[in-house]
C-alpha cells in the first residue's frame, strides 16, 4: 500500500470474542493520495494503536454517505487492479499462480462490474463518473465477459466437449471424457482495461477531494466536545464461523460490523 500525504495509523477499536476470550484490537490504517486508488483504500490489521490518535465515525449526512459511496467504488477498483496485476505476473513466470490467470481475471471482472451494476445500498459509480469515449469498447467488452463468461456460461470462450480416445489400431478405448477449453482475456485487453481503471480511480479521487473539503468545513465548525462524543468507530460484534452468512444487508451508511471467528482461533 502506498500513497502521498497522510500515511499512517489513525485509530483502533476493541471488541470481545464470542467465546469471552481475550479481546481483539482492530487497528485501522488509512493512507491518502491525490490520484492513487491504493491510497484511497483502508486496511484493517491486528496491530497496536498509535499513541495519541483516536478515530471518530462521521455522523450520517448527504456528504458522508457520498464519501462512503465514492470510497467503496475505489475499494472495488483496487481489488480489480490487484487481480489484474497478479494475472500479469502469473503469465510472466511458471510459478504457483501460472494456472490461476483465468481465475484472477474472472475475479477482476466481478469486482470491476460491481461498481456499476445495480445495488440496493449504493448508486452505480457511473452516476458520478462517465466512462470515457475512448475506453467505451473495453468497458463494454468487460461487461459482456463478466455476464456471459464469468457469471454465466453462455460464451463460447469456455466450451466443453464429449471426447473418446482411440488406440494405435483405431479402436476406441473405454471411457468418455469431458474436455473443456477456456480462453482468457488477451494481454492487449488487460492493458486497456488496467488503463481504464486508472482513469476511473483518478476521477474518483478528485471527487473524494471535493466531498472531503465540504466535510472538513463542517467538522471545523462543529464543537469539539460534540465531536468527542461521536462513536469511536462502527459497533463491532463477534460471532462464530458456524453462523457465517452473506445474506445480511448493510445500510447505505454503515455503522456496524460483524467479525466471524473459528473456535480454533
Residue pairs with C-beta under 8 A, 6 or more apart in sequence:
1 29
1 31
1 38
1 39
1 41
1 43
2 31
2 33
2 36
2 38
2 39
3 31
3 32
3 33
3 36
3 38
3 39
4 32
4 33
4 34
4 36
4 39
5 31
5 32
5 33
5 34
5 39
6 30
6 31
6 32
7 31
7 32
8 29
8 30
8 31
8 50
9 27
9 28
9 29
9 30
9 47
9 49
9 50
9 53
10 28
10 29
10 30
10 50
10 53
10 55
11 27
11 28
11 49
11 53
11 54
11 55
11 232
11 233
12 25
12 26
12 27
12 28
12 48
12 49
12 55
13 25
13 26
13 28
13 55
13 232
13 233
13 234
13 236
14 23
14 24
14 25
14 26
15 23
15 24
15 26
15 236
15 237
15 238
15 259
16 23
16 24
16 238
17 23
17 24
17 238
17 261
17 265
18 238
18 239
18 240
18 261
19 240
19 261
19 263
24 46
24 238
24 259
25 46
25 47
25 48
25 49
26 44
26 46
26 236
26 259
27 44
27 45
27 46
27 47
27 48
27 49
28 42
28 43
28 44
28 55
28 233
29 42
29 43
29 44
29 45
30 42
31 38
31 39
31 41
32 39
32 40
33 39
33 40
33 205
34 205
34 209
35 201
35 202
35 205
35 206
36 201
36 205
37 74
37 77
37 78
37 81
37 197
37 198
37 201
37 204
37 205
38 78
38 81
39 205
40 71
40 74
40 75
40 78
40 201
40 204
40 205
40 208
41 74
41 75
41 78
42 71
42 75
54 232
55 232
55 233
56 227
56 228
56 230
56 231
56 232
57 230
57 231
57 232
57 233
57 234
57 255
58 64
58 67
58 215
58 219
58 230
59 230
60 253
60 255
61 218
63 211
63 214
63 215
63 218
64 215
64 253
65 252
65 253
66 211
67 208
67 211
67 212
67 215
68 253
68 254
69 122
69 123
69 128
70 128
70 204
70 207
70 208
70 211
71 208
72 122
73 115
73 125
73 129
73 204
74 201
74 204
74 205
74 208
76 111
76 112
76 114
76 115
77 111
77 112
77 115
77 197
77 200
77 201
77 204
78 201
79 107
79 108
79 111
80 108
80 109
80 111
80 112
80 197
81 108
81 194
81 197
81 198
81 201
83 104
83 105
83 107
83 108
83 111
84 104
84 105
84 108
84 190
84 193
84 194
84 197
85 194
86 97
86 100
86 104
87 100
87 101
87 104
87 105
87 108
87 184
87 190
88 187
88 190
89 95
89 97
90 97
90 98
90 100
90 101
90 104
91 98
91 101
91 187
97 104
101 184
102 182
102 184
105 184
105 185
105 190
106 149
106 150
108 193
109 142
109 145
109 146
109 150
110 146
110 150
110 151
112 142
112 146
112 193
112 197
113 142
113 143
113 146
115 124
115 125
116 124
116 125
116 126
117 124
118 124
120 249
121 249
121 250
121 251
121 252
122 252
125 200
125 204
128 204
128 207
129 200
129 203
129 204
129 207
131 139
131 196
131 200
132 196
132 199
135 192
135 195
135 196
135 199
138 189
138 192
138 193
138 196
139 196
141 189
142 193
144 155
145 155
145 157
145 185
147 154
148 154
148 155
148 157
149 155
149 157
149 158
157 182
157 183
158 180
158 181
158 182
158 183
159 180
159 181
160 178
160 179
160 180
160 181
161 178
161 179
161 180
161 181
162 176
162 177
162 178
162 179
163 176
163 177
163 178
163 179
164 172
164 173
164 175
164 176
164 177
165 172
165 173
165 175
165 177
166 172
166 173
167 173
185 193
219 227
231 255
234 254
234 255
234 256
234 257
235 255
235 256
235 257
236 256
236 257
236 258
236 259
237 256
237 257
237 258
237 259
238 258
238 259
238 260
238 261
239 258
239 259
239 260
239 261
240 260
240 261
240 262
240 263
241 260
241 261
241 262
241 263
243 260
244 260
248 258
